[in-house]
């Protein structure tokens, strides 16, 4: 699988815009930060809890924009689906009787697996896993590098 494109913000933070200016999209859309932390109405109670946990944190990190609302809502819904399907598997067991009377894997286990995979993929998009955070380098306020000092004059 091909490597994912590094977001423009990270390219600039890493100085790629100075080394390879042609690789940085100077005309990339810059959506406004999300002003309201209210979750979308269609979220169920579990998804709303996830929204209430992550939305303020992502907003403080300046990662939650108007363009990201549906992606965050999808992440929250994926977690809700995972929790509900996992509860079904715990209640009914991993195996269940199939249509022909044979033991088969509980379909809720597949739903849980798919929902968790969706959640993890979306969580990585928002930098919510240790490995995805490790790839993000934020500038330290008040600290400049030697190149910035030289370009200042």
Phi and psi in degrees as a GROMACS rama.xvg file:
@    title "Ramachandran Plot"
@    xaxis  label "Phi"
@    yaxis  label "Psi"
@TYPE xy
-72.4446  151.536  UNK-2
-69.0755  140.717  UNK-3
-69.4801  148.3  UNK-4
-67.4675  133.976  UNK-5
-73.2406  131.8  UNK-6
-58.6154  145.827  UNK-7
-55.7817  -39.853  UNK-8
-57.1551  -42.4553  UNK-9
-70.4717  -35.7881  UNK-10
-59.5169  -43.585  UNK-11
-66.6004  -43.7818  UNK-12
-61.0212  -34.4753  UNK-13
-83.6901  -5.70444  UNK-14
84.3819  9.05461  UNK-15
-62.1351  -27.4575  UNK-16
-66.1446  -26.1572  UNK-17
-85.7991  -35.877  UNK-18
-78.9985  -45.3546  UNK-19
-130.595  74.5309  UNK-20
-59.6024  -29.2467  UNK-21
-69.4687  -15.9806  UNK-22
-89.4706  -2.61563  UNK-23
-106.332  127.731  UNK-24
-81.1535  100.43  UNK-25
-73.1114  -13.3281  UNK-26
-110.417  22.751  UNK-27
-66.6744  138.339  UNK-28
-61.2647  143.629  UNK-29
-123.729  87.6765  UNK-30
-65.9925  152.904  UNK-31
-70.1218  150.664  UNK-32
-61.4279  146.967  UNK-33
-68.051  129.489  UNK-34
-88.8166  -39.0035  UNK-35
-101.341  131.688  UNK-36
-90.4369  7.36253  UNK-37
-66.1003  131.676  UNK-38
-72.594  155.534  UNK-39
-58.7448  146.288  UNK-40
-61.5767  -30.4049  UNK-41
-77.76  -3.49107  UNK-42
-74.1562  137.32  UNK-43
-78.9427  -179.117  UNK-44
-63.8665  -38.958  UNK-45
-66.9868  -45.4029  UNK-46
-63.4584  -35.452  UNK-47
-65.4304  -38.2201  UNK-48
-61.2623  -41.2394  UNK-49
-66.0914  -43.5785  UNK-50
-57.8151  -48.3161  UNK-51
-63.8597  -26.09  UNK-52
-77.5531  -48.3483  UNK-53
-91.2697  -32.9125  UNK-54
-57.9854  -48.5957  UNK-55
-62.7815  -38.3092  UNK-56
-64.7293  -46.179  UNK-57
-65.6219  -33.6786  UNK-58
-66.3396  -44.117  UNK-59
-61.6953  -32.4358  UNK-60
-82.7545  0.021815  UNK-61
62.4912  33.4309  UNK-62
-109.035  -3.9449  UNK-63
-108.582  104.44  UNK-64
-110.375  174.37  UNK-65
-58.3118  -30.6553  UNK-66
-75.9836  -13.3262  UNK-67
-100.352  -2.3263  UNK-68
-58.2337  -48.7261  UNK-69
-69.2376  -33.2992  UNK-70
-66.3221  -42.1462  UNK-71
-66.9077  -39.8003  UNK-72
-62.3302  -40.0885  UNK-73
-63.53  -40.4582  UNK-74
-61.9592  -44.4588  UNK-75
-63.7976  -42.1081  UNK-76
-65.8457  -37.8055  UNK-77
-61.9449  -41.7617  UNK-78
-65.2172  -40.579  UNK-79
-61.743  -44.9757  UNK-80
-61.6156  -42.7903  UNK-81
-59.6252  -48.073  UNK-82
-61.3282  -43.769  UNK-83
-66.6844  -43.3247  UNK-84
-67.23  -38.4489  UNK-85
-63.6446  -39.1362  UNK-86
-63.7951  -37.7711  UNK-87
-64.6067  -43.7031  UNK-88
-63.694  -41.8663  UNK-89
-63.3902  -38.0279  UNK-90
-74.1876  -42.7984  UNK-91
-97.9193  -18.0638  UNK-92
98.0767  162.626  UNK-93
-70.9936  -32.8788  UNK-94
-109.935  148.149  UNK-95
-142.355  167.751  UNK-96
-78.1982  131.367  UNK-97
-82.709  -179.48  UNK-98
-63.506  -28.6444  UNK-99
-99.4654  12.9092  UNK-100
86.5252  4.38251  UNK-101
-92.9156  157.065  UNK-102
-75.4585  131.959  UNK-103
-134.396  162.223  UNK-104
-65.1719  136.888  UNK-105
-60.6527  124.814  UNK-106
-56.6961  -27.7575  UNK-107
-64.7186  -26.6653  UNK-108
-66.9334  -38.2808  UNK-109
-68.4598  -40.146  UNK-110
-60.7143  -44.5489  UNK-111
-62.3298  -44.4062  UNK-112
-61.0504  -47.0758  UNK-113
-65.0513  -41.6607  UNK-114
-65.7108  -39.7728  UNK-115
-65.7938  -39.7485  UNK-116
-62.5158  -42.2216  UNK-117
-62.5263  -44.7277  UNK-118
-59.8257  -47.7857  UNK-119
-63.4942  -40.3455  UNK-120
-61.8792  -44.8003  UNK-121
-71.1184  -36.746  UNK-122
-61.1065  -37.5861  UNK-123
-64.7147  -35.93  UNK-124
-61.6908  -31.975  UNK-125
-94.981  4.21699  UNK-126
71.7905  34.0382  UNK-127
-101.263  15.3283  UNK-128
-123.013  155.282  UNK-129
-56.6108  -42.2989  UNK-130
-71.2357  -35.7791  UNK-131
-71.7459  -33.1274  UNK-132
-68.6833  -33.1105  UNK-133
-64.3295  -22.355  UNK-134
-86.7787  -5.41344  UNK-135
-99.153  128.252  UNK-136
-119.773  114.433  UNK-137
-96.8998  146.435  UNK-138
-71.3051  147.615  UNK-139
-93.2172  126.129  UNK-140
-63.2444  136.763  UNK-141
82.7634  -2.71987  UNK-142
-114.258  125.577  UNK-143
-117.952  157.996  UNK-144
-97.2938  174.713  UNK-145
-62.1166  -37.739  UNK-146
-63.8194  -42.5353  UNK-147
-59.7937  -41.9683  UNK-148
-62.2283  -41.1223  UNK-149
-67.7513  -41.9579  UNK-150
-71.2793  -18.5091  UNK-151
-66.534  -28.9681  UNK-152
